[in-house]
């Protein structure tokens, strides 16, 4: 049966129902997020192989450097218009970011740890073919810009500047990883990739500046 409420009363009922629904919703406690575990509050954290170490351990230093590098590449990618730089180039950046996650898994499974058995090491083995792919991308980018005859200053537009910044982050990650590799704790293929990645990012910076019409500033001795 349909009830024709007076307009004032119908409005009051609607407000009451709304308040009731909002009150019931506020009482609902959401489930605990999986984003935090509280296990690292004491200054220790777990590696991929399950081993717990201090957060200032060299492995975590390397992992943090690789993570920062990945984030800086993501930031640079956000400043790259596909219409000017091409979808293939943007996909290369995404592939590199994925490769850096693979590198992190490898670093987080130290070769000199008792927790890193052969099965775990094999699972996170860094694919050496990634290096040859990266070198081919460098060759392609370098051939698309004028030959470099002078030192240039970091800059050349927003996208190029972010690639230069990512390049310096790559060098930092390389230095951190090199300590582990030289101690026999990390895969040498990861170090090779990080070393070549800084070259790719330099080439990417020049490529972005050229394609987007920004001049490169030549170094002048002061």
KETI-7132 format. One line per 10 residues: number of its first residue (from 1); for each residue x, y, z of N, C-alpha, C, CB. Coordinates in Angstrom, 2 decimals. Glycine has a CB too. Layout:
! KETI-7132
NUM> X/Y/Z/X/Y/Z/X/Y/Z/X/Y/Z ~ ...
***
This chain:
! KETI-7132
1> 0.85/-1.19/0.00/0.00/0.00/0.00/0.89/1.24/0.00/-0.96/0.01/1.23 ~ 0.62/2.17/-0.85/1.41/3.40/-0.96/0.89/4.43/0.02/1.37/3.95/-2.41 ~ 1.83/5.04/0.79/1.47/6.07/1.77/1.96/7.40/1.26/2.06/5.75/3.17 ~ 1.09/8.37/1.19/1.45/9.72/0.77/1.74/10.56/2.01/0.32/10.35/-0.08 ~ 3.03/10.61/2.39/3.43/11.38/3.55/3.43/12.87/3.20/4.82/10.93/4.05 ~ 3.09/13.72/4.17/3.27/15.16/3.97/4.75/15.45/3.67/2.79/15.96/5.22 ~ 5.01/16.48/2.88/6.38/16.76/2.45/7.31/16.96/3.64/6.42/18.00/1.56 ~ 6.88/17.68/4.65/7.72/17.93/5.81/8.05/16.66/6.56/7.05/18.90/6.74 ~ 7.05/15.80/6.74/7.27/14.56/7.48/8.14/13.60/6.68/5.94/13.89/7.81 ~ 7.93/13.54/5.36/8.76/12.67/4.51/10.22/13.09/4.56/8.25/12.70/3.07
11> 10.45/14.40/4.59/11.82/14.91/4.66/12.46/14.54/5.98/11.85/16.42/4.46 ~ 11.71/14.62/7.05/12.23/14.28/8.37/12.58/12.80/8.45/11.22/14.65/9.46 ~ 11.71/11.96/7.89/11.97/10.52/7.89/13.22/10.20/7.08/10.76/9.75/7.31 ~ 13.40/10.88/5.95/14.58/10.65/5.11/15.86/11.02/5.87/14.49/11.47/3.81 ~ 15.82/12.13/6.62/17.00/12.53/7.40/17.29/11.52/8.50/16.79/13.92/8.02 ~ 16.24/10.99/9.13/16.42/10.00/10.19/17.06/8.72/9.63/15.07/9.67/10.86 ~ 16.54/8.27/8.48/17.09/7.06/7.86/18.56/7.27/7.49/16.28/6.66/6.60 ~ 18.90/8.44/6.94/20.28/8.73/6.56/21.20/8.71/7.77/20.35/10.08/5.86 ~ 20.78/9.35/8.86/21.60/9.36/10.07/21.78/7.95/10.61/20.97/10.27/11.15 ~ 20.72/7.16/10.55/20.80/5.78/11.07/21.78/4.95/10.26/19.41/5.12/11.05
21> 21.72/5.11/8.94/22.62/4.36/8.09/24.07/4.77/8.32/22.26/4.55/6.62 ~ 24.31/6.09/8.46/25.67/6.57/8.71/26.16/6.11/10.06/25.72/8.09/8.62 ~ 25.29/6.07/11.06/25.68/5.62/12.38/26.06/4.14/12.36/24.55/5.86/13.38 ~ 25.26/3.35/11.66/25.56/1.91/11.57/26.88/1.68/10.85/24.43/1.17/10.85 ~ 27.13/2.49/9.80/28.36/2.34/9.03/29.58/2.68/9.89/28.33/3.23/7.77 ~ 29.42/3.70/10.76/30.54/4.12/11.59/30.91/3.05/12.60/30.22/5.42/12.30 ~ 29.97/2.21/12.95/30.24/1.16/13.94/31.00/-0.02/13.34/28.94/0.68/14.55 ~ 31.08/-0.09/12.02/31.76/-1.20/11.36/33.27/-0.99/11.44/31.30/-1.34/9.88 ~ 33.99/-1.92/12.03/35.45/-1.83/12.15/36.08/-2.55/10.96/35.95/-2.44/13.50 ~ 36.85/-1.85/10.14/37.46/-2.50/8.98/38.50/-3.52/9.41/38.09/-1.45/8.05
31> 38.74/-4.54/8.61/39.76/-5.53/8.96/41.15/-4.90/8.93/39.71/-6.73/8.00 ~ 42.07/-5.46/9.69/43.44/-4.95/9.73/44.07/-5.03/8.34/44.28/-5.74/10.75 ~ 44.70/-3.95/7.94/45.38/-3.91/6.64/46.61/-4.80/6.66/45.77/-2.46/6.28 ~ 46.91/-5.40/5.52/48.11/-6.22/5.38/49.35/-5.37/5.10/47.93/-7.24/4.27 ~ 49.16/-4.04/4.99/50.28/-3.17/4.68/51.25/-3.05/5.85/49.78/-1.80/4.29 ~ 50.79/-3.29/7.06/51.70/-3.21/8.20/51.59/-4.49/9.03/51.39/-1.97/9.07 ~ 52.74/-4.89/9.59/52.80/-6.11/10.38/53.28/-5.87/11.81/53.70/-7.12/9.71 ~ 53.93/-4.73/12.03/54.53/-4.35/13.31/55.78/-5.17/13.63/53.50/-4.52/14.43 ~ 56.18/-6.06/12.72/57.34/-6.92/12.99/58.67/-6.17/12.87/57.34/-8.10/12.04 ~ 58.62/-5.00/12.22/59.87/-4.24/12.06/60.03/-3.12/13.05/59.94/-3.69/10.68
41> 59.14/-3.05/14.05/59.18/-1.94/15.00/60.42/-1.97/15.89/57.94/-1.95/15.85 ~ 61.07/-3.11/16.00/62.23/-3.24/16.88/63.55/-2.98/16.17/62.25/-4.62/17.50 ~ 63.47/-2.60/14.89/64.71/-2.31/14.15/65.23/-3.49/13.36/65.76/-1.84/15.10 ~ 64.48/-4.56/13.31/64.85/-5.73/12.51/63.78/-5.97/11.45/65.03/-7.00/13.42 ~ 64.17/-6.57/10.34/63.21/-6.89/9.29/63.62/-8.20/8.61/63.12/-5.75/8.25 ~ 62.70/-8.76/7.84/62.92/-10.06/7.21/63.34/-9.89/5.76/61.67/-10.92/7.29 ~ 64.29/-10.71/5.35/64.69/-10.78/3.95/63.77/-11.74/3.21/66.17/-11.23/3.82 ~ 63.94/-11.80/1.90/63.10/-12.67/1.08/63.29/-14.14/1.45/63.40/-12.45/-0.40 ~ 64.48/-14.49/1.94/64.75/-15.88/2.32/64.27/-16.20/3.73/66.22/-16.17/2.20 ~ 63.64/-15.23/4.39/63.11/-15.46/5.73/64.03/-15.07/6.86/62.76/-16.88/5.88
51> 65.27/-14.78/6.56/66.23/-14.39/7.60/65.92/-12.98/8.11/67.69/-14.47/7.06 ~ 66.05/-12.78/9.41/65.84/-11.47/10.00/67.18/-10.82/10.30/64.97/-11.57/11.28 ~ 67.28/-9.55/9.88/68.51/-8.80/10.11/68.17/-7.38/10.57/69.38/-8.77/8.82 ~ 69.18/-6.72/11.11/69.02/-5.31/11.48/68.71/-4.49/10.22/70.30/-4.78/12.19 ~ 67.95/-3.44/10.40/67.55/-2.63/9.24/68.69/-1.80/8.66/66.41/-1.72/9.64 ~ 69.79/-1.67/9.42/70.94/-0.95/8.88/71.95/-1.90/8.24/71.61/-0.15/9.99 ~ 71.53/-3.16/8.04/72.38/-4.13/7.34/72.61/-3.67/5.90/71.73/-5.55/7.37 ~ 73.76/-4.04/5.35/74.12/-3.60/4.00/73.14/-4.12/2.95/75.53/-4.07/3.67 ~ 72.52/-5.26/3.21/71.53/-5.78/2.27/70.33/-4.83/2.18/71.06/-7.19/2.71 ~ 69.88/-4.33/3.32/68.76/-3.39/3.31/69.16/-2.04/2.71/68.21/-3.19/4.73
61> 70.43/-1.66/2.89/70.92/-0.45/2.24/70.82/-0.58/0.72/72.38/-0.15/2.67 ~ 71.21/-1.74/0.21/71.15/-1.97/-1.23/69.71/-2.03/-1.71/71.87/-3.26/-1.59 ~ 68.86/-2.70/-0.94/67.45/-2.80/-1.31/66.80/-1.42/-1.35/66.70/-3.70/-0.33 ~ 67.12/-0.59/-0.36/66.56/0.75/-0.33/67.02/1.59/-1.50/66.94/1.43/0.96 ~ 68.27/1.43/-1.90/68.80/2.19/-3.04/68.13/1.75/-4.34/70.32/2.00/-3.14 ~ 67.91/0.46/-4.49/67.23/-0.04/-5.69/65.78/0.42/-5.71/67.31/-1.57/-5.74 ~ 65.14/0.44/-4.56/63.75/0.90/-4.47/63.65/2.38/-4.85/63.20/0.67/-3.06 ~ 64.57/3.18/-4.34/64.57/4.61/-4.68/64.80/4.81/-6.18/65.65/5.36/-3.87 ~ 65.72/4.06/-6.74/65.97/4.12/-8.17/64.70/3.80/-8.96/67.09/3.15/-8.56 ~ 64.01/2.76/-8.55/62.78/2.36/-9.24/61.74/3.48/-9.20/62.21/1.08/-8.61
71> 61.63/4.11/-8.04/60.65/5.19/-7.88/61.02/6.40/-8.74/60.56/5.61/-6.40 ~ 62.29/6.69/-8.85/62.72/7.83/-9.66/62.48/7.57/-11.15/64.21/8.13/-9.41 ~ 62.64/6.34/-11.57/62.32/6.01/-12.96/60.83/6.14/-13.20/62.79/4.59/-13.30 ~ 60.03/5.72/-12.22/58.58/5.88/-12.34/58.19/7.33/-12.44/57.88/5.23/-11.17 ~ 58.85/8.19/-11.67/58.56/9.62/-11.73/58.94/10.19/-13.10/59.31/10.36/-10.62 ~ 60.10/9.79/-13.60/60.52/10.25/-14.92/59.53/9.81/-16.00/61.94/9.73/-15.26 ~ 59.05/8.58/-15.86/58.11/8.04/-16.85/56.82/8.86/-16.90/57.77/6.58/-16.54 ~ 56.39/9.37/-15.74/55.17/10.16/-15.69/55.30/11.49/-16.43/54.79/10.40/-14.25 ~ 56.53/11.91/-16.68/56.76/13.17/-17.40/57.10/12.93/-18.88/57.89/13.95/-16.73 ~ 56.86/11.70/-19.35/57.17/11.36/-20.74/55.90/11.21/-21.55/58.00/10.06/-20.80
81> 55.60/12.17/-22.42/54.42/12.03/-23.28/54.63/10.96/-24.35/54.08/13.37/-23.95 ~ 53.72/10.03/-24.43/53.86/8.92/-25.40/53.80/9.43/-26.83/52.77/7.87/-25.18 ~ 53.11/10.54/-27.05/52.98/11.06/-28.41/54.32/11.52/-28.96/51.98/12.22/-28.45 ~ 55.22/11.95/-28.07/56.53/12.44/-28.51/57.62/11.38/-28.38/56.91/13.66/-27.72 ~ 57.57/10.59/-27.33/58.65/9.64/-27.06/58.32/8.22/-27.47/59.00/9.66/-25.60 ~ 57.05/7.93/-27.71/56.66/6.62/-28.23/56.28/5.64/-27.14/57.78/6.05/-29.04 ~ 55.32/4.79/-27.46/54.86/3.77/-26.52/55.95/2.74/-26.23/53.63/3.07/-27.07 ~ 56.78/2.44/-27.23/57.85/1.46/-27.03/58.81/1.92/-25.93/58.62/1.23/-28.34 ~ 59.14/3.20/-25.94/60.06/3.74/-24.93/59.44/3.64/-23.54/60.42/5.21/-25.26 ~ 58.17/3.99/-23.42/57.50/3.91/-22.13/57.42/2.46/-21.63/56.09/4.50/-22.22
91> 57.23/1.52/-22.56/57.18/0.11/-22.18/58.55/-0.36/-21.70/56.70/-0.75/-23.35 ~ 59.61/0.16/-22.31/60.96/-0.17/-21.86/61.16/0.25/-20.41/62.01/0.51/-22.76 ~ 60.66/1.44/-20.07/60.79/1.92/-18.70/60.03/1.01/-17.73/60.27/3.37/-18.59 ~ 58.85/0.58/-18.12/58.08/-0.35/-17.28/58.81/-1.67/-17.11/56.68/-0.60/-17.88 ~ 59.40/-2.16/-18.19/60.15/-3.42/-18.12/61.36/-3.29/-17.19/60.62/-3.86/-19.53 ~ 62.00/-2.13/-17.24/63.15/-1.90/-16.37/62.71/-1.86/-14.91/63.86/-0.58/-16.75 ~ 61.59/-1.22/-14.64/61.09/-1.18/-13.27/60.77/-2.58/-12.74/59.84/-0.29/-13.18 ~ 60.22/-3.42/-13.61/59.95/-4.80/-13.21/61.26/-5.56/-12.97/59.12/-5.53/-14.30 ~ 62.26/-5.29/-13.82/63.57/-5.93/-13.65/64.22/-5.52/-12.32/64.50/-5.57/-14.82 ~ 63.99/-4.29/-11.90/64.55/-3.85/-10.62/63.88/-4.55/-9.44/64.39/-2.34/-10.47
101> 62.61/-4.90/-9.58/61.97/-5.72/-8.54/62.60/-7.11/-8.49/60.45/-5.82/-8.78 ~ 62.92/-7.64/-9.67/63.63/-8.93/-9.72/65.00/-8.81/-9.07/63.76/-9.42/-11.18 ~ 65.67/-7.70/-9.33/66.98/-7.47/-8.72/66.86/-7.40/-7.20/67.61/-6.17/-9.27 ~ 65.80/-6.77/-6.73/65.58/-6.70/-5.28/65.37/-8.07/-4.66/64.40/-5.81/-4.98 ~ 64.61/-8.91/-5.34/64.40/-10.28/-4.82/65.71/-11.03/-4.73/63.41/-11.05/-5.72 ~ 66.57/-10.83/-5.72/67.87/-11.49/-5.73/68.75/-10.99/-4.58/68.58/-11.27/-7.07 ~ 68.80/-9.67/-4.41/69.60/-9.09/-3.33/69.09/-9.54/-1.97/69.59/-7.56/-3.42 ~ 67.76/-9.67/-1.85/67.15/-10.06/-0.57/67.28/-11.54/-0.27/65.70/-9.68/-0.57 ~ 68.00/-12.25/-1.13/68.31/-13.67/-0.90/69.82/-13.83/-0.94/67.60/-14.60/-1.97 ~ 70.53/-13.37/0.10/72.00/-13.35/0.08/72.60/-14.73/-0.17/72.53/-12.80/1.39
111> 73.58/-14.74/-1.04/74.21/-16.02/-1.41/75.00/-16.62/-0.25/75.13/-15.82/-2.60 ~ 75.42/-15.80/0.71/76.23/-16.30/1.82/75.40/-16.58/3.07/77.32/-15.30/2.15 ~ 74.08/-16.58/2.93/73.21/-16.82/4.08/72.82/-18.29/4.17/71.95/-15.94/4.00 ~ 72.80/-18.81/5.40/72.39/-20.20/5.61/70.92/-20.40/5.26/72.63/-20.61/7.05 ~ 70.14/-19.33/5.28/68.72/-19.41/4.95/68.48/-19.50/3.44/67.98/-18.21/5.52 ~ 69.49/-19.18/2.66/69.33/-19.17/1.20/69.76/-20.52/0.63/70.15/-18.02/0.55 ~ 68.84/-21.46/0.58/69.17/-22.76/0.00/69.17/-22.68/-1.53/68.18/-23.85/0.49 ~ 69.59/-23.75/-2.18/69.71/-23.74/-3.64/68.39/-23.48/-4.33/70.27/-25.06/-4.11 ~ 67.31/-23.97/-3.76/66.00/-23.76/-4.35/65.61/-22.28/-4.33/64.95/-24.59/-3.61 ~ 65.86/-21.61/-3.20/65.53/-20.19/-3.10/66.43/-19.35/-4.01/65.66/-19.72/-1.65
121> 67.70/-19.70/-4.07/68.64/-18.95/-4.92/68.26/-19.10/-6.39/70.09/-19.43/-4.69 ~ 67.90/-20.31/-6.77/67.49/-20.56/-8.16/66.22/-19.81/-8.51/67.30/-22.05/-8.41 ~ 65.34/-19.69/-7.56/64.06/-19.03/-7.79/64.23/-17.54/-8.10/63.16/-19.19/-6.57 ~ 65.23/-16.91/-7.49/65.41/-15.46/-7.66/66.63/-15.14/-8.52/65.55/-14.77/-6.31 ~ 67.16/-16.12/-9.22/68.31/-15.90/-10.08/67.99/-14.82/-11.11/68.74/-17.20/-10.79 ~ 68.86/-13.80/-11.18/68.61/-12.68/-12.10/68.94/-13.10/-13.52/69.45/-11.43/-11.69 ~ 68.02/-12.87/-14.43/68.16/-13.28/-15.82/69.23/-12.45/-16.51/66.80/-13.15/-16.57 ~ 70.32/-13.08/-16.91/71.43/-12.36/-17.54/71.06/-11.82/-18.92/72.63/-13.28/-17.66 ~ 70.00/-12.34/-19.54/69.59/-11.84/-20.84/69.03/-10.42/-20.77/68.56/-12.77/-21.44 ~ 68.62/-10.01/-19.58/68.14/-8.65/-19.42/69.21/-7.62/-19.76/67.65/-8.44/-17.99
131> 70.46/-7.99/-19.53/71.56/-7.08/-19.80/71.72/-6.81/-21.29/72.86/-7.64/-19.23 ~ 71.68/-7.85/-22.11/71.81/-7.66/-23.55/70.64/-6.88/-24.13/71.94/-9.01/-24.24 ~ 69.45/-7.10/-23.57/68.28/-6.32/-24.00/68.47/-4.85/-23.68/67.00/-6.85/-23.33 ~ 68.96/-4.57/-22.48/69.19/-3.20/-22.07/70.23/-2.52/-22.96/69.64/-3.15/-20.61 ~ 71.27/-3.23/-23.30/72.30/-2.67/-24.18/71.75/-2.35/-25.57/73.48/-3.63/-24.30 ~ 70.86/-3.18/-26.06/70.23/-2.92/-27.37/69.38/-1.65/-27.30/69.37/-4.12/-27.82 ~ 68.71/-1.45/-26.19/67.91/-0.23/-26.03/68.82/1.01/-25.98/67.04/-0.31/-24.75 ~ 69.96/0.89/-25.32/70.91/2.01/-25.26/71.38/2.36/-26.66/72.12/1.66/-24.36 ~ 71.72/1.35/-27.43/72.19/1.59/-28.81/71.14/2.33/-29.62/72.55/0.25/-29.50 ~ 69.88/1.95/-29.44/68.80/2.57/-30.20/68.59/4.02/-29.79/67.50/1.78/-30.02
141> 68.63/4.28/-28.49/68.45/5.65/-28.02/69.61/6.54/-28.44/68.31/5.66/-26.50 ~ 70.82/6.01/-28.33/72.01/6.81/-28.65/72.07/7.16/-30.13/73.27/6.06/-28.24 ~ 71.56/6.26/-30.97/71.59/6.52/-32.41/70.52/7.53/-32.84/71.40/5.22/-33.18 ~ 69.59/7.84/-31.94/68.49/8.75/-32.28/68.80/10.20/-31.93/67.23/8.33/-31.57 ~ 69.97/10.46/-31.34/70.33/11.83/-30.94/71.67/12.20/-31.57/70.40/11.96/-29.39 ~ 71.98/13.50/-31.67/73.27/13.91/-32.22/74.43/13.35/-31.40/73.36/15.44/-32.27 ~ 75.57/13.08/-32.02/76.72/12.55/-31.27/77.14/13.49/-30.15/77.90/12.32/-32.22 ~ 77.55/12.91/-29.05/77.96/13.70/-27.90/79.44/14.07/-28.05/77.72/12.91/-26.57 ~ 79.72/15.35/-28.18/81.09/15.82/-28.38/81.61/16.63/-27.19/81.17/16.65/-29.64 ~ 80.74/16.95/-26.24/81.13/17.73/-25.08/80.41/17.19/-23.85/80.82/19.24/-25.29
151> 80.95/17.49/-22.69/80.22/17.20/-21.46/78.98/18.10/-21.42/81.12/17.42/-20.20 ~ 77.88/17.57/-20.92/76.65/18.35/-20.79/76.23/18.40/-19.32/75.52/17.76/-21.66 ~ 75.50/19.46/-18.98/74.99/19.61/-17.63/73.64/18.93/-17.50/74.88/21.10/-17.25 ~ 73.37/18.31/-16.36/72.04/17.72/-16.15/70.95/18.78/-16.34/71.93/17.10/-14.74 ~ 69.93/18.45/-17.05/68.85/19.38/-17.37/68.18/18.94/-18.66/69.38/20.84/-17.49 ~ 67.84/19.91/-19.50/67.24/19.58/-20.78/65.75/19.31/-20.72/67.92/18.41/-21.36 ~ 65.04/20.04/-19.85/63.61/19.82/-19.73/63.27/18.95/-18.54/63.06/19.20/-21.00 ~ 61.99/18.88/-18.20/61.56/18.17/-16.99/61.81/16.67/-17.07/60.09/18.43/-16.75 ~ 61.43/16.05/-18.18/61.62/14.59/-18.30/63.10/14.24/-18.28/60.98/14.06/-19.61 ~ 63.89/14.98/-19.06/65.33/14.73/-19.11/65.97/14.91/-17.75/65.99/15.66/-20.12
161> 65.56/15.94/-17.01/66.13/16.19/-15.69/65.84/15.04/-14.73/65.59/17.49/-15.12 ~ 64.64/14.49/-14.82/64.30/13.36/-13.96/65.10/12.11/-14.34/62.79/13.06/-14.05 ~ 65.39/11.94/-15.60/66.24/10.81/-16.00/67.66/10.99/-15.48/66.25/10.66/-17.54 ~ 68.16/12.22/-15.50/69.49/12.47/-14.94/69.50/12.17/-13.45/69.93/13.93/-15.20 ~ 68.43/12.55/-12.75/68.34/12.26/-11.32/68.27/10.76/-11.07/67.12/12.96/-10.71 ~ 67.52/10.06/-11.91/67.45/8.59/-11.79/68.82/7.97/-12.06/66.40/8.02/-12.76 ~ 69.57/8.57/-12.98/70.91/8.06/-13.29/71.81/8.12/-12.06/71.55/8.87/-14.44 ~ 71.73/9.21/-11.29/72.55/9.29/-10.08/72.09/8.28/-9.04/72.49/10.71/-9.50 ~ 70.79/8.00/-9.00/70.27/6.97/-8.09/70.77/5.60/-8.50/68.73/6.99/-8.05 ~ 70.91/5.39/-9.81/71.43/4.10/-10.30/72.87/3.90/-9.86/71.34/4.04/-11.84
171> 73.65/4.98/-9.87/75.04/4.88/-9.42/75.10/4.57/-7.92/75.80/6.19/-9.73 ~ 74.20/5.16/-7.16/74.15/4.86/-5.73/73.80/3.39/-5.49/73.14/5.78/-5.02 ~ 72.79/2.91/-6.20/72.39/1.50/-6.06/73.53/0.58/-6.48/71.14/1.21/-6.90 ~ 74.24/0.97/-7.51/75.38/0.17/-7.97/76.47/0.08/-6.89/75.97/0.76/-9.26 ~ 76.76/1.21/-6.25/77.78/1.21/-5.19/77.36/0.32/-4.02/78.05/2.64/-4.69 ~ 76.09/0.40/-3.66/75.60/-0.43/-2.55/75.68/-1.92/-2.91/74.14/-0.05/-2.18 ~ 75.25/-2.23/-4.13/75.25/-3.64/-4.55/76.66/-4.18/-4.71/74.48/-3.81/-5.85 ~ 77.59/-3.31/-5.12/78.96/-3.77/-5.36/79.60/-4.31/-4.08/79.82/-2.64/-5.93 ~ 79.26/-3.72/-2.93/79.81/-4.21/-1.67/79.37/-5.64/-1.41/79.38/-3.31/-0.51 ~ 78.11/-5.93/-1.73/77.59/-7.28/-1.53/78.20/-8.27/-2.51/76.08/-7.30/-1.66
181> 78.33/-7.85/-3.76/78.89/-8.73/-4.79/80.34/-9.06/-4.48/78.77/-8.08/-6.19 ~ 81.10/-8.06/-4.10/82.53/-8.28/-3.82/82.73/-9.16/-2.59/83.24/-6.93/-3.61 ~ 81.73/-9.19/-1.72/81.79/-10.07/-0.53/81.17/-11.43/-0.81/81.08/-9.41/0.66 ~ 80.72/-11.66/-2.03/80.13/-12.95/-2.38/78.70/-13.13/-1.89/80.97/-14.04/-1.84 ~ 78.02/-12.01/-1.57/76.67/-12.11/-1.02/75.58/-11.83/-2.04/76.53/-11.18/0.13 ~ 75.92/-11.35/-3.23/74.92/-11.00/-4.23/75.36/-11.45/-5.61/74.65/-9.49/-4.22 ~ 74.39/-11.61/-6.49/74.60/-12.08/-7.86/75.32/-11.00/-8.68/73.26/-12.46/-8.52 ~ 76.46/-11.30/-9.29/77.18/-10.32/-10.11/76.34/-9.79/-11.27/78.45/-10.93/-10.65 ~ 75.36/-10.57/-11.75/74.54/-10.11/-12.87/73.70/-8.89/-12.47/73.63/-11.23/-13.35 ~ 73.33/-8.81/-11.21/72.59/-7.65/-10.73/73.46/-6.41/-10.81/72.10/-7.87/-9.28
191> 74.72/-6.54/-10.43/75.65/-5.41/-10.47/75.88/-4.94/-11.90/76.99/-5.79/-9.81 ~ 76.02/-5.88/-12.81/76.20/-5.53/-14.22/75.00/-4.75/-14.75/76.43/-6.79/-15.07 ~ 73.81/-5.20/-14.36/72.59/-4.55/-14.84/72.50/-3.12/-14.31/71.34/-5.35/-14.42 ~ 72.81/-2.93/-13.03/72.75/-1.59/-12.45/73.78/-0.68/-13.09/72.98/-1.66/-10.94 ~ 74.94/-1.22/-13.39/75.99/-0.44/-14.05/75.52/0.02/-15.43/77.27/-1.28/-14.17 ~ 74.94/-0.89/-16.19/74.48/-0.53/-17.53/73.24/0.35/-17.49/74.19/-1.78/-18.34 ~ 72.46/0.22/-16.43/71.23/1.00/-16.34/71.53/2.50/-16.23/70.41/0.55/-15.13 ~ 72.61/2.86/-15.56/72.96/4.28/-15.49/73.28/4.81/-16.88/74.15/4.51/-14.54 ~ 73.89/3.98/-17.73/74.15/4.38/-19.12/72.84/4.55/-19.89/75.05/3.34/-19.83 ~ 71.90/3.62/-19.66/70.60/3.74/-20.32/69.92/5.04/-19.91/69.70/2.54/-19.98
201> 69.96/5.37/-18.63/69.26/6.56/-18.15/69.91/7.84/-18.68/69.25/6.58/-16.61 ~ 71.21/7.83/-18.90/71.86/8.97/-19.53/71.38/9.11/-20.97/73.41/8.83/-19.48 ~ 71.34/7.97/-21.67/70.84/7.98/-23.04/69.38/8.41/-23.09/71.01/6.60/-23.68 ~ 68.60/7.96/-22.11/67.19/8.33/-22.06/67.01/9.83/-21.82/66.48/7.54/-20.96 ~ 67.88/10.41/-20.99/67.82/11.84/-20.72/68.08/12.63/-22.00/68.83/12.24/-19.63 ~ 69.08/12.22/-22.76/69.39/12.92/-24.02/68.27/12.72/-25.04/70.74/12.42/-24.60 ~ 67.74/11.51/-25.08/66.65/11.19/-26.00/65.42/12.05/-25.71/66.28/9.70/-25.91 ~ 65.07/12.17/-24.43/63.90/12.96/-24.04/64.11/14.43/-24.38/63.62/12.80/-22.55 ~ 65.30/14.95/-24.09/65.57/16.36/-24.39/65.47/16.62/-25.90/66.96/16.76/-23.87 ~ 66.01/15.71/-26.68/66.01/15.89/-28.13/64.60/15.80/-28.71/66.91/14.82/-28.80
211> 63.85/14.78/-28.30/62.51/14.58/-28.84/61.53/15.66/-28.40/61.98/13.21/-28.43 ~ 61.73/16.21/-27.22/60.81/17.21/-26.70/61.26/18.64/-27.01/60.67/17.04/-25.21 ~ 62.36/18.76/-27.74/62.79/20.07/-28.22/63.48/20.95/-27.20/61.64/20.79/-28.74 ~ 64.13/20.33/-26.20/64.85/21.11/-25.20/66.35/21.06/-25.47/64.54/20.59/-23.77 ~ 67.02/22.19/-25.50/68.47/22.19/-25.76/69.25/21.64/-24.59/68.95/23.59/-26.08 ~ 70.38/21.03/-24.89/71.30/20.56/-23.84/72.32/21.66/-23.55/72.02/19.23/-24.26 ~ 72.63/21.83/-22.29/73.57/22.88/-21.89/74.97/22.29/-21.81/73.18/23.51/-20.54 ~ 75.88/22.86/-22.57/77.24/22.36/-22.62/78.04/22.83/-21.40/77.93/22.81/-23.92 ~ 78.86/21.96/-20.89/79.73/22.30/-19.76/80.77/23.33/-20.22/80.43/21.03/-19.19 ~ 80.96/24.35/-19.37/81.97/25.36/-19.61/82.89/25.42/-18.39/81.32/26.76/-19.90
221> 84.17/25.29/-18.61/85.13/25.35/-17.50/85.10/26.74/-16.88/86.57/25.01/-17.99 ~ 85.01/26.80/-15.56/84.94/28.10/-14.88/86.30/28.50/-14.33/83.91/28.05/-13.73
***
